[in-house]
Amino acid sequence: MKTDLLIVGGDGDLALRKLYPSLYYLELNNCMPENIRIIGMARTGQTQEVFHDKIKTWLKKGIDAEFYSEEMWETFSSKIQFVQGDASNAEALAKARDQFYDANNQLIVYLAIPPMIFGKACKSLEECGMVQDSTRLIVEKPLGDSRESFLAINEELSSTFTERQLFRIDHYLGKETVQNLLALRFANDIFEPLWNSKYIDHIQIAVTETVGVGNRWAFYNETGATRDMMQNHLIQVLCLMAMEPPAKLEADAVRQEKLKVLNCLRLIPEDEVEELTVRGQYARGKVGGQEVPGYLEEESEKYEIDPNSQTETYVAVKAEIQNYRWSGVPIYMRTGKRLNTRHSEIVIQFKQSSHTIFDQNHRDHKANRLIIRLQPDEGMRLRVMNKVSGLDAGIPLEAGCLNMWFADHNPKPKHDAYTRLLLDVIRDDQTLFVSAAEVEAAWKWVDQIFAGWKSTGMKAEQYPAGSTGPSSSDALMAKDGREWHETQDRE
């Protein structure tokens, strides 16, 4: 069966910046289905030539220059068609349908449009006779701004498509290092006996950025760091890190184990929200030696800045998974913008024995720590103690690292996160996609935090751009006798 990929919002920011470059990588890797047609649908009228020129411009920005060639572009672009139409209007979609739709082909639809019109687009597709059992639908986050709004959106999607046909994309799950969590956990027997509360002191999950909100202020002000990053990316990473071994490496089994983690994630009571969470907002400061404005000082002709906005650009949470494996292990998660470094990583801090034979070095004896770097410089390192070389009395110790950097062992990847996820949709594999139950459970946990902030009147704490974040974030760790791991490149 031939495949058609319909991208609704085909000349929008998401499609141009992410989707077409990722599809080009599929072509480069010889993974593109034979005779596939990629149909970019947009409301704006334009010629096929103009449409291709747009894609080519963004493609060159979005991929490594060494992977681009005119010959490959010609092969790739020959599969791309432009169709003018409004997918949320059945009558307009019917006209576009007559130009490209073939009922004998398998249809994949990517809704690269705002969630508020997902339902209208789905109804139009159904009314135009374009929904069959083999049809697959890809939807992009954000999927609502609360559990209630997600359920409303999901009801609209579910009225046309079954759960088996829905692919809710979270590009973090397409990252090689995130997928490698499954390999690390379940393909290395050395870790499994230690992967529990008996041996692990605490866990840190961090996603930090040096950039500000830029021209996304209006969108970001309605979203914030908690909804934009914590509710999906960080929680999904947490699930893969903490879940039990699935019965099989297949979609249903993996999703069931992730859902169990989410259902055991302790809801933060309103009277504990000030103790267990931090919300911050970046102020003016310096990033990379350059003066940058604060969140409330950003400028744009497109929107008006709300000088009283309490939208958080930084959030930190102390969480706990209340199950047999993890109860008692604090999990510290943080994410923020305009910080001093850009990195994503997981830190597994192992417990340290209370007894040591190295008495004279006890203060320098550091606990073992596994650091899984998701970006940049993807890889892993394990902190271990070893003897200082020399003739000193006794056995003086120093901390060292066993390093494994993926770039040192693998060729430069000819794909990105979206490439892997788009290929999995074509393969009809939902393993790296999020189920409705997972999204609902994640929103339930996040909604409780927002309810606590509202009831306590907890405001966003200002922190200087280019810093490590709000001072109360350091205090969140310090009161437990711990501190955030501040990464250094290839330390």
C-alpha positions as CSV (number, residue, x, y, z in Angstrom):
1,M,0.0,0.0,0.0
2,K,1.3,3.4,-0.9
3,T,1.6,6.1,1.8
4,D,0.4,9.7,1.7
5,L,1.6,12.1,4.4
6,L,-0.7,15.2,4.7
7,I,0.8,18.0,6.8
8,V,-1.9,20.4,7.8
9,G,-0.3,23.7,8.5
10,G,2.2,22.8,5.8
11,D,3.9,26.2,5.6
12,G,3.9,26.9,9.3
13,D,6.8,27.3,11.7
14,L,6.7,23.7,13.0
15,A,6.5,22.2,9.5
16,L,9.3,24.4,8.1
17,R,11.7,24.2,11.0
18,K,11.2,20.6,12.1
19,L,9.1,18.4,9.9
20,Y,10.6,18.8,6.4
21,P,14.2,18.7,7.6
22,S,13.4,15.5,9.5
23,L,11.7,14.0,6.4
24,Y,14.8,14.9,4.4
25,Y,16.9,12.8,6.8
26,L,14.5,9.9,6.2
27,E,15.3,10.3,2.5
28,L,19.0,10.5,3.2
29,N,18.9,7.3,5.2
30,N,16.9,5.4,2.5
31,C,14.0,5.0,5.0
32,M,11.4,6.9,3.0
33,P,8.5,4.6,1.9
34,E,8.6,3.9,-1.8
35,N,6.3,6.2,-3.8
36,I,5.4,8.3,-0.8
37,R,3.6,11.6,-1.4
38,I,4.1,14.5,1.1
39,I,1.3,16.9,0.8
40,G,1.7,20.3,2.5
41,M,-1.6,22.0,3.0
42,A,-1.9,25.7,3.8
43,R,-4.6,28.3,3.6
44,T,-2.3,30.8,1.9
45,G,-2.2,30.6,-1.9
46,Q,1.2,30.0,-3.5
47,T,2.8,28.1,-6.3
48,Q,4.5,24.8,-6.0
49,E,7.8,26.5,-6.8
50,V,7.4,29.1,-4.1
51,F,6.5,26.4,-1.6
52,H,9.5,24.4,-2.5
53,D,11.8,27.4,-2.2
54,K,10.5,28.0,1.4
55,I,11.2,24.4,2.4
56,K,14.6,24.5,0.8
57,T,15.6,27.7,2.7
58,W,14.6,26.3,6.1
59,L,16.0,22.9,5.2
60,K,19.5,24.4,4.8
61,K,19.2,26.0,8.2
62,G,17.9,22.9,9.9
63,I,20.3,20.2,8.8
64,D,24.1,19.8,8.9
65,A,25.6,21.3,5.8
66,E,27.6,18.2,5.0
67,F,24.4,16.2,4.6
68,Y,22.8,18.5,2.0
69,S,23.2,18.0,-1.7
70,E,21.3,19.4,-4.6
71,E,20.9,15.8,-5.9
72,M,19.3,14.7,-2.7
73,W,17.1,17.8,-2.6
74,E,15.8,17.1,-6.1
75,T,14.9,13.6,-5.1
76,F,13.3,14.7,-1.9
77,S,11.4,17.7,-3.3
78,S,9.9,15.6,-6.1
79,K,7.8,13.9,-3.5
80,I,6.4,17.1,-2.0
81,Q,3.2,18.7,-3.3
82,F,1.4,21.9,-2.2
83,V,-2.3,22.0,-1.8
84,Q,-4.2,25.1,-0.8
85,G,-7.0,24.5,1.7
86,D,-8.4,25.0,5.1
87,A,-8.6,21.6,6.8
88,S,-11.0,22.9,9.5
89,N,-13.6,23.7,6.8
90,A,-15.1,20.6,5.2
91,E,-16.1,22.4,2.0
92,A,-12.6,23.8,1.5
93,L,-10.9,20.5,2.4
94,A,-13.1,18.7,-0.1
95,K,-11.7,20.9,-2.9
96,A,-8.2,20.1,-1.8
97,R,-9.0,16.5,-1.4
98,D,-10.0,16.2,-5.0
99,Q,-6.5,17.3,-6.0
100,F,-4.5,14.7,-4.0
101,Y,-6.6,12.1,-2.1
102,D,-6.4,8.5,-3.2
103,A,-8.6,6.1,-1.1
104,N,-6.3,3.3,-2.0
105,N,-3.3,4.9,-0.3
106,Q,-2.6,4.8,3.4
107,L,-3.0,8.3,4.8
108,I,-1.0,9.8,7.7
109,V,-2.2,13.2,8.8
110,Y,0.1,15.6,10.8
111,L,-1.9,18.4,12.5
112,A,0.8,21.1,12.7
113,I,-1.8,23.6,13.8
114,P,-3.1,24.9,17.2
115,P,-4.9,22.3,19.3
116,M,-8.0,24.6,19.4
117,I,-8.8,23.6,15.9
118,F,-7.9,19.9,16.1
119,G,-11.5,18.9,16.5
120,K,-12.7,20.9,13.5
121,A,-10.0,19.4,11.3
122,C,-10.9,15.9,12.4
123,K,-14.5,16.4,11.7
124,S,-13.7,17.8,8.2
125,L,-11.5,14.8,7.5
126,E,-14.3,12.5,8.5
127,E,-17.0,14.4,6.5
128,C,-14.7,14.3,3.4
129,G,-14.4,10.5,3.6
130,M,-10.7,10.6,4.4
131,V,-10.7,8.6,7.6
132,Q,-10.3,4.9,7.2
133,D,-9.1,2.1,9.6
134,S,-5.5,2.5,8.3
135,T,-5.5,6.3,8.7
136,R,-3.1,7.7,11.4
137,L,-3.2,11.0,13.1
138,I,-0.2,12.8,14.6
139,V,-0.9,15.7,17.1
140,E,1.6,18.0,18.6
141,K,1.8,19.4,22.1
142,P,0.7,21.4,24.0
143,L,-2.4,19.2,24.5
144,G,-4.4,21.6,26.6
145,D,-3.4,23.6,29.6
146,S,-5.0,21.4,32.3
147,R,-6.5,18.0,32.7
148,E,-9.9,19.4,32.0
149,S,-8.9,21.1,28.7
150,F,-6.9,18.0,27.6
151,L,-9.9,15.8,28.1
152,A,-12.0,18.2,26.0
153,I,-9.4,18.1,23.2
154,N,-9.0,14.3,23.5
155,E,-12.8,13.8,23.3
156,E,-12.8,15.7,20.0
157,L,-10.0,13.6,18.6
158,S,-11.5,10.3,19.9
159,S,-14.8,11.1,18.2
160,T,-13.1,10.5,14.9
161,F,-10.0,8.4,15.6
162,T,-9.4,5.4,17.9
163,E,-6.6,5.4,20.4
164,R,-4.7,3.0,18.1
165,Q,-4.7,5.6,15.3
166,L,-3.6,8.5,17.5
167,F,0.1,9.4,17.8
168,R,0.7,12.1,20.4
169,I,4.2,13.3,19.7
170,D,6.7,14.4,22.3
171,H,10.0,15.0,20.5
172,Y,12.0,14.3,23.6
173,L,11.1,10.7,23.3
174,G,12.8,10.6,19.9
175,K,16.2,11.6,21.2
176,E,18.8,8.9,21.1
177,T,19.8,9.4,24.7
178,V,16.3,9.3,26.0
179,Q,15.7,6.0,24.2
180,N,19.0,4.8,25.6
181,L,17.5,4.9,29.0
182,L,15.6,1.7,28.1
183,A,18.9,0.1,27.0
184,L,20.7,1.3,30.1
185,R,18.0,0.1,32.4
186,F,17.2,-3.3,30.9
187,A,20.2,-4.4,28.9
188,N,22.8,-3.9,31.6
189,D,22.3,-6.3,34.5
190,I,24.9,-4.4,36.6
191,F,22.4,-1.6,37.3
192,E,19.1,-3.4,37.9
193,P,19.9,-4.7,41.5
194,L,21.0,-1.1,42.5
195,W,18.1,0.7,40.8
196,N,16.0,1.2,44.0
197,S,15.6,3.0,47.3
198,K,18.0,0.8,49.1
199,Y,21.0,2.0,47.0
200,I,19.9,5.4,45.5
201,D,20.0,8.5,47.6
202,H,18.2,10.8,45.2
203,I,17.6,11.6,41.6
204,Q,17.9,14.9,39.6
205,I,16.4,15.7,36.3
206,A,17.3,19.0,34.7
207,V,16.5,20.8,31.4
208,T,18.1,24.2,31.3
209,E,18.2,26.8,28.5
210,T,20.2,30.0,28.0
211,V,17.6,31.5,25.6
212,G,14.7,33.6,26.6
213,V,11.1,33.5,25.3
214,G,12.0,35.9,22.4
215,N,9.1,36.4,19.9
216,R,7.1,33.6,21.6
217,W,6.1,35.8,24.6
218,A,2.4,35.8,24.0
219,F,2.3,32.0,23.7
220,Y,4.7,31.5,26.6
221,N,2.8,33.8,28.9
222,E,-0.2,31.5,28.6
223,T,1.9,28.4,29.1
224,G,5.0,28.9,31.3
225,A,7.8,26.5,32.2
226,T,5.6,24.0,34.1
227,R,3.2,23.4,31.2
228,D,5.8,23.8,28.5
229,M,8.4,21.5,29.8
230,M,7.6,19.8,33.2
231,Q,4.2,18.3,32.3
232,N,5.6,16.5,29.3
233,H,9.4,16.3,28.7
234,L,10.6,16.0,32.2
235,I,7.8,13.7,33.4
236,Q,8.3,11.4,30.4
237,V,12.0,11.1,31.1
238,L,11.1,10.4,34.7
239,C,8.8,7.6,33.6
240,L,11.5,5.9,31.5
241,M,14.0,6.2,34.3
242,A,11.7,4.9,37.0
243,M,9.4,2.3,35.4
244,E,9.4,-1.4,36.0
245,P,10.7,-3.7,33.2
246,P,7.9,-4.1,30.6
247,A,6.8,-7.6,29.6
248,K,7.9,-6.8,26.0
249,L,9.4,-3.9,24.2
250,E,6.2,-3.0,22.5
251,A,3.9,0.0,22.8
252,D,1.2,-1.3,25.1
253,A,3.6,-2.9,27.6
254,V,5.9,0.2,27.8
255,R,3.0,2.6,28.2
256,Q,1.4,0.5,31.0
257,E,4.6,0.6,33.0
258,K,5.0,4.4,32.4
259,L,1.4,4.9,33.5
260,K,2.0,3.0,36.8
261,V,4.8,5.5,37.6
262,L,2.5,8.4,36.9
263,N,-0.2,6.9,39.1
264,C,2.3,6.5,42.0
265,L,3.6,10.1,41.7
266,R,2.6,11.7,44.9
267,L,0.3,14.7,44.5
268,I,1.7,17.8,46.2
269,P,-0.8,19.0,48.8
270,E,-1.6,22.8,48.8
271,D,-0.1,23.2,52.3
272,E,3.3,21.8,51.1
273,V,3.6,23.5,47.7
274,E,5.7,26.4,49.1
275,E,8.1,23.8,50.7
276,L,8.3,21.4,47.7
277,T,8.2,23.7,44.7
278,V,10.0,26.8,43.3
279,R,8.7,29.1,40.6
280,G,10.9,31.8,39.2
281,Q,11.0,34.5,36.4
282,Y,14.1,35.8,34.8
283,A,15.1,39.4,35.3
284,R,17.7,41.5,33.4
285,G,21.2,40.0,33.4
286,K,24.0,38.8,31.2
287,V,24.1,35.5,29.2
288,G,27.4,34.7,27.5
289,G,28.7,38.2,28.4
290,Q,25.8,39.9,26.6
291,E,23.2,42.0,28.4
292,V,19.7,40.6,27.9
293,P,16.3,41.9,29.0
294,G,14.1,40.4,31.7
295,Y,11.0,38.5,31.0
296,L,8.8,41.6,31.6
297,E,11.2,43.8,29.5
298,E,11.0,41.7,26.3
299,E,9.8,43.8,23.4
300,S,7.8,43.1,20.3
301,E,5.4,44.9,17.9
302,K,3.2,41.8,17.7
303,Y,2.0,41.6,21.3
304,E,1.7,43.6,24.5
305,I,3.7,42.7,27.5
306,D,1.8,42.3,30.8
307,P,3.9,44.0,33.4
308,N,2.1,42.1,36.2
309,S,2.6,38.6,34.7
310,Q,3.5,35.9,37.2
311,T,4.2,33.3,34.5
312,E,7.1,31.2,35.6
313,T,10.1,30.8,33.3
314,Y,11.7,28.5,35.9
315,V,10.2,25.7,38.0
316,A,11.8,23.2,40.4
317,V,9.9,20.4,42.2
318,K,10.8,17.9,44.8
319,A,8.7,14.8,43.9
320,E,8.3,11.3,45.2
321,I,7.1,8.1,43.5
322,Q,5.2,6.1,46.2
323,N,5.8,2.5,45.2
324,Y,7.9,-0.4,46.5
325,R,10.9,0.5,44.4
326,W,11.1,4.3,44.9
327,S,9.4,5.3,48.1
328,G,11.7,7.5,50.2
329,V,13.9,8.6,47.2
330,P,13.5,12.3,46.6
331,I,13.3,13.3,42.9
332,Y,14.4,16.8,42.1
333,M,13.3,18.2,38.8
334,R,14.0,21.7,37.4
335,T,13.8,23.5,34.1
336,G,14.2,27.1,33.2
337,K,15.1,29.8,30.6
338,R,17.9,32.4,30.6
339,L,20.1,30.3,32.8
340,N,23.9,30.0,32.7
341,T,24.1,26.9,30.7
342,R,22.1,24.8,28.2
343,H,21.9,21.1,29.2
344,S,19.6,18.2,29.8
345,E,20.7,15.5,32.1
346,I,19.7,12.9,34.7
347,V,21.8,12.4,37.8
348,I,21.5,9.2,39.8
349,Q,23.1,9.8,43.2
350,F,24.0,6.5,45.0
351,K,24.1,6.2,48.7
352,Q,27.4,6.2,50.5
353,S,28.3,3.7,53.2
354,S,28.5,5.1,56.7
355,H,31.6,3.1,57.3
356,T,34.9,3.8,55.6
357,I,38.4,2.4,56.0
358,F,39.8,5.6,54.5
359,D,39.4,7.7,57.7
360,Q,41.9,10.3,56.8
361,N,40.2,11.0,53.5
362,H,36.6,10.7,54.6
363,R,35.6,14.3,53.9
364,D,36.9,13.8,50.3
365,H,35.2,10.5,49.8
366,K,32.3,11.2,47.5
367,A,29.4,8.9,46.7
368,N,29.2,7.3,43.3
369,R,27.1,9.2,40.9
370,L,25.8,8.3,37.4
371,I,25.2,11.2,35.1
372,I,23.3,10.7,31.9
373,R,23.7,13.6,29.6
374,L,20.8,14.0,27.1
375,Q,22.1,17.2,25.4
376,P,24.6,18.5,24.4
377,D,27.6,16.1,24.3
378,E,25.3,13.1,24.7
379,G,26.7,10.4,26.8
380,M,27.2,9.0,30.3
381,R,29.7,9.2,33.1
382,L,30.1,7.4,36.3
383,R,31.9,9.1,39.2
384,V,34.1,6.6,41.1
385,M,36.8,7.0,43.8
386,N,40.4,6.0,43.0
387,K,43.8,6.3,44.6
388,V,45.9,9.4,44.1
389,S,49.1,8.3,42.3
390,G,52.2,8.7,44.5
391,L,54.0,7.5,47.6
392,D,51.9,9.2,50.2
393,A,51.1,7.2,53.4
394,G,47.9,5.3,53.3
395,I,45.7,5.4,50.3
396,P,44.7,9.0,49.5
397,L,41.6,9.2,47.4
398,E,40.3,11.4,44.6
399,A,37.2,11.4,42.5
400,G,37.4,10.3,38.9
401,C,35.0,9.6,36.1
402,L,34.4,6.7,33.7
403,N,33.2,8.5,30.6
404,M,31.3,7.3,27.6
405,W,30.5,10.0,25.0
406,F,28.4,8.7,22.2
407,A,30.0,11.0,19.6
408,D,33.4,9.3,20.3
409,H,32.0,5.8,19.4
410,N,29.3,6.5,16.8
411,P,29.3,8.4,13.5
412,K,27.7,11.7,13.3
413,P,23.9,11.0,13.3
414,K,22.1,11.6,10.0
415,H,18.7,12.1,11.8
416,D,17.0,14.0,14.6
417,A,14.3,13.2,17.1
418,Y,11.5,14.0,14.7
419,T,13.0,11.7,12.1
420,R,12.8,8.7,14.4
421,L,9.2,9.5,15.5
422,L,8.0,10.1,12.0
423,L,9.5,6.8,10.9
424,D,7.8,5.1,13.8
425,V,4.4,6.5,12.7
426,I,5.1,5.0,9.2
427,R,6.0,1.7,10.9
428,D,2.8,2.0,13.0
429,D,4.8,1.7,16.2
430,Q,3.4,3.7,19.2
431,T,6.1,2.8,21.7
432,L,7.7,6.3,21.7
433,F,4.3,8.1,21.7
434,V,2.3,9.1,24.7
435,S,-1.1,7.5,25.6
436,A,-4.2,9.5,26.6
437,A,-4.0,8.0,30.1
438,E,-0.4,9.2,30.5
439,V,-1.2,12.7,29.5
440,E,-4.2,12.8,31.8
441,A,-2.2,11.5,34.8
442,A,0.6,14.0,34.1
443,W,-2.0,16.9,34.0
444,K,-3.5,15.7,37.2
445,W,-0.2,16.0,39.0
446,V,0.6,19.4,37.5
447,D,-2.9,20.8,38.1
448,Q,-2.3,20.1,41.8
449,I,0.8,22.3,41.8
450,F,-1.1,25.2,40.1
451,A,-3.9,24.8,42.6
452,G,-1.4,25.1,45.4
453,W,0.3,28.2,43.9
454,K,-3.1,29.8,43.5
455,S,-4.4,29.1,47.0
456,T,-1.2,30.2,48.7
457,G,-0.7,33.2,46.4
458,M,2.9,32.0,45.7
459,K,4.5,34.4,43.3
460,A,7.4,33.9,40.8
461,E,10.8,34.8,42.4
462,Q,13.0,37.0,40.2
463,Y,16.4,35.6,39.2
464,P,19.1,37.3,37.1
465,A,19.5,36.1,33.5
466,G,22.7,34.1,33.2
467,S,22.5,32.7,36.8
468,T,21.7,29.2,38.0
469,G,18.1,30.2,38.8
470,P,16.3,31.4,41.9
471,S,18.0,31.3,45.3
472,S,15.1,29.3,46.7
473,S,15.9,26.5,44.2
474,D,19.3,26.1,45.9
475,A,17.5,26.2,49.2
476,L,15.2,23.4,48.1
477,M,18.2,21.1,47.9
478,A,20.2,22.6,50.7
479,K,17.6,22.0,53.4
480,D,17.9,18.3,52.6
481,G,21.7,18.5,52.8
482,R,22.1,18.2,49.0
483,E,22.9,20.5,46.0
484,W,22.1,20.7,42.3
485,H,24.7,19.1,40.0
486,E,26.1,21.9,38.0
487,T,27.4,20.4,34.8
488,Q,30.6,21.2,33.0
489,D,31.3,20.1,29.4
490,R,33.0,16.7,29.5
491,E,34.0,17.2,33.1
